[in-house]
Amino acid sequence: MSIKLHRCRFTFLRSDRFECSRVQKALDDQGVDYELVKEPYWPRSRRKEVERLSGQRQLPVIEFEDGSVYREESSDMAATIRSGQLDTKRVGGLRE
């Protein structure tokens, strides 16, 4: 699976206290291959690509290779990734 993780530019922040890091760590822990796309941190109005993709300006956002996106609260996203259910979040994704 080839995906893109849209996250804030502060990749040096590696704590579960930070939303983007929480999701990136879950992807890393599960061995999911992804491309990192660093988005502007402030002001949120500069997140034009995120808004175009997902209809909102919040980070992180996962973009699937088919163009569909996944965005929830980061703790929910991390739990989905860790449970192996990330693919179910794509439009038309695999459902068991």
C-alpha positions in Angstrom: 0.0 0.0 0.0 1.4 3.3 -1.0 0.0 6.3 1.0 0.9 9.8 1.9 1.0 11.2 5.4 0.2 14.9 5.4 1.6 16.2 8.7 3.1 19.4 10.2 6.7 20.3 9.4 7.9 19.7 13.0 9.1 16.1 12.4 11.6 16.5 15.2 8.7 16.3 17.7 8.5 12.6 18.5 6.0 12.3 21.3 2.5 11.0 21.6 1.6 14.4 22.9 1.7 15.7 19.3 -1.0 14.6 17.0 1.1 14.2 13.8 3.8 12.3 15.6 1.2 10.0 17.2 0.0 8.9 13.7 3.4 8.7 12.2 4.7 6.5 15.0 1.7 4.2 14.5 2.5 3.9 10.8 6.2 3.2 11.6 5.3 0.6 14.3 3.0 -1.3 11.9 5.6 -1.2 9.1 3.3 0.8 6.7 5.2 2.4 3.8 4.3 6.0 3.3 5.5 9.2 1.8 5.8 12.1 4.2 4.3 15.4 3.0 5.2 18.3 5.3 2.4 20.9 5.5 2.6 24.5 6.9 2.0 24.7 10.6 0.7 28.2 10.9 -1.5 29.8 9.8 -3.8 27.0 8.9 -5.1 28.9 6.0 -1.8 28.0 4.2 -2.9 24.3 4.2 -4.5 24.6 0.8 -3.6 21.1 -0.4 -5.0 19.6 2.8 -8.2 21.6 2.4 -8.5 20.6 -1.2 -8.1 16.9 -0.3 -10.1 16.6 2.8 -12.4 19.7 2.9 -10.8 20.9 6.2 -7.4 22.2 7.5 -6.7 19.8 10.3 -3.6 17.6 10.4 -2.7 14.8 10.1 -4.4 13.5 7.0 -3.7 10.2 5.2 -4.0 10.2 1.5 -4.4 6.8 -0.3 -3.1 6.1 -3.7 -6.6 6.1 -5.1 -7.0 9.8 -4.0 -9.3 9.0 -1.0 -8.4 10.5 2.3 -8.7 9.5 6.0 -8.9 12.1 8.8 -10.1 11.6 12.4 -8.7 12.6 15.7 -5.1 11.4 15.9 -5.7 9.0 18.7 -8.5 7.3 16.7 -6.3 7.3 13.6 -3.4 5.7 15.5 -5.8 3.0 17.0 -7.1 2.2 13.5 -3.6 1.8 12.2 -2.4 -0.3 15.1 -5.5 -2.6 14.7 -4.6 -3.3 11.1 -7.8 -1.6 9.8 -6.3 1.3 7.9 -7.3 -0.1 4.5 -11.0 0.0 5.6 -10.8 3.8 5.7 -10.3 4.3 2.0 -13.3 5.0 -0.2 -14.3 1.6 -1.4 -11.8 0.0 1.0 -11.6 -3.6 1.9 -14.2 -4.5 4.5 -14.3 -7.7 6.5 
